[in-house]
Amino acid sequence: MTKEHSDVLVVGAGWAGLAAADALQGAGRSVVVLEKARGPGGRSATRRHGDWSFDHGAQYFTAYTEDFQLAIRQWSEQGLVSPWAEPIHVFGQRPNHISRAEREGSLTRWVGVPGNNAVLKALSDRLSVRYQHKLTELRSTNEGWRVEVEAGDQRQAFYAGDLIITAPPAQAAELLGEAHPLFEVLNDHPMTPTLALMMGFDQPLALDVSAAFVNEGPLSWFCRQSTKPGRDGEAWVLHATPEWSQAWLDQPQDAAASALYRAWAELLGVIGSQPTFIQMHRWRYAQSDSPLDRGFLADPRSHVWVAGDWCNGNRVEGAWLSGRALAEALTKSSFSRA
């Protein structure tokens, strides 16, 4: 079994994890990021199939704070993000989570180019990120933390003084165990699922509406991906409501996909056009029912830090700010082993 040592281990290569890792590396810490997927992004991942690409999680992001606005300007200059001005239709009453600024169109919507994980790919390129590393064991030692992972057919051990977890709260609680001081708040934090349907068509569809919030039936959102900069092909992403997603979460994917497709086709009057490619993705922990406003969670005595969008308001911006705030606190912490 191979072994590797660093000052900090980060579990998860989404917005929170990579923001924290990038800030810590900039402060002079050695950091290793462990990610079970094949690439960065978390719920901002982009999936590709043939000529189609799908932002099947987060659809866009906005910026309320000066820090995130500054970061977006820098990413825009690097060609990593671009404004997305496609009109968003609303079927039914507007959802409560849409801010007044978004409703009035005064807040710029941004997307990654060519996919929503573009910024995260750029961040990961300058970090030590290990993909397809599935965490199998977590153990506290006198020197810090020992993490065992499976990587293909090999097992590896990673050691670090501080541990950052950016997994969903239920998964973070399971990793830490019932005896850990953060277990209760993590285990009791509710998250709702979202079923996302990806559809690719060989020919363009003659539809006037390309993006919409839906408040009728099983759908909550749909988007024609080619309306975003850097995307080609007739690719669509549909999101189900949390309630519908929960009811169908463990049902056969083909049945759920057919039901969502029919709801979308009936809503837009699509007749005779069947997707060439259709695939469902289950986001089991998509949104927090009651997001915190704490930035991050920490137990400095055990050298455990937890970040994520759910710690800071559910948005992409919240996840990035969560990771940055955590990194600043860890750097300043008198408890740090580094």
WOTA-V38773 format. One record per residue. PHI is phi in whole degrees, -180 to 180 (none if undefined). PSI is psi in whole degrees, 0 to 359 (NA if undefined). Layout:
PHI&PSI, PHI&PSI
//
This chain:
none&127, -78&154, -130&145, -143&141, -118&144, -153&169, -70&319, -136&138, -109&133, -116&127, -100&110, 114&127, -111&46, -96&197, -60&314, -67&313, -65&315, -75&328, -64&317, -66&314, -62&318, -64&316, -67&320, -67&319, -63&321, -64&335, -89&4, 97&7, -87&147, -86&130, -134&138, -124&133, -109&130, -109&127, -135&129, -78&339, -82&178, -84&350, -159&176, -81&167, 132&323, 59&233, -79&4, -107&20, -70&155, -118&129, -108&139, -120&144, -146&113, 60&231, -87&359, -97&145, -130&145, -132&119, -83&89, -90&358, -111&245, -60&134, -92&328, -164&175, -140&159, -127&170, -135&119, -102&330, -97&154, -64&322, -62&315, -73&326, -62&319, -64&317, -62&318, -64&320, -60&319, -66&317, -66&325, -65&319, -64&332, -86&357, 78&18, -90&337, -136&160, -150&150, -65&149, -125&109, -108&13, -57&130, -59&137, -108&117, -80&161, -131&123, -100&118, 86&190, -68&140, -61&140, -68&149, -66&334, -80&356, -82&124, -71&163, -62&320, -62&319, -69&320, -62&322, -86&355, 76&16, -91&357, -110&125, -70&134, -96&132, -117&147, -134&153, -74&154, -129&123, -89&359, -141&166, -70&353, -97&13, -60&315, -63&319, -69&326, -63&318, -65&320, -64&316, -67&333, -64&335, -105&11, -120&168, -94&93, -114&130, -111&109, -88&160, 54&41, -113&103, -93&122, -70&129, -118&336, -153&139, -128&127, -143&132, -84&135, -125&175, -63&331, -94&350, 149&234, -124&140, -116&124, -122&124, -100&141, -134&159, -104&127, -130&98, 68&235, -101&17, -116&154, -113&140, -133&154, -120&134, -120&139, -123&140, -158&157, -75&321, -122&147, -122&126, -113&128, -117&126, -119&17, -70&162, -54&152, -56&320, -64&320, -70&322, -63&320, -63&318, -64&321, -64&318, -81&330, 89&161, -64&335, -78&347, -77&143, -59&335, -90&357, -59&313, -63&311, -67&327, -72&314, -67&331, -94&6, -91&116, -77&139, -130&142, -104&150, -89&164, -139&127, -91&127, -115&129, -109&127, -105&131, -133&133, -121&132, -115&147, -75&332, -124&148, -60&146, -99&137, -84&77, -125&139, -84&337, -104&123, -111&343, -151&139, -161&145, -87&135, -121&130, -124&31, -137&126, 78&204, -79&342, -85&146, -117&340, -164&147, -147&156, -154&132, -81&116, -67&332, -70&350, -75&348, -90&144, -58&138, 85&5, -112&143, -127&166, 86&158, -87&82, -116&137, -129&147, -122&130, -117&137, -115&138, -89&161, -68&159, -59&321, -67&314, -66&320, -62&318, -64&317, -67&328, -104&4, -56&317, -109&17, -84&163, -54&133, -63&324, -62&319, -67&317, -65&319, -63&317, -63&320, -66&317, -68&318, -59&314, -62&319, -62&318, -67&315, -63&319, -68&322, -64&319, -100&358, 72&34, -77&123, -127&126, 79&2, -107&114, -108&138, -68&141, -75&325, -124&134, -147&130, -152&140, -100&144, -126&135, -98&115, -96&98, -70&331, -127&73, -88&316, -139&149, -85&136, -66&325, -143&78, -59&145, -80&166, -125&43, -110&353, 84&304, -164&171, -114&149, -151&144, -129&84, -58&331, -67&328, -96&0, 61&42, -118&134, -132&139, -130&130, -135&164, 162&166, -61&327, -67&341, -79&346, -148&40, 101&4, 83&346, -90&165, -58&316, -58&319, -63&321, -65&315, -63&314, -64&324, -60&312, -64&319, -66&317, -65&319, -60&314, -61&319, -64&317, -67&318, -64&319, -62&322, -85&345, -63&131, -74&348, -87&348, -60&139, -78&343, -69&NA
//
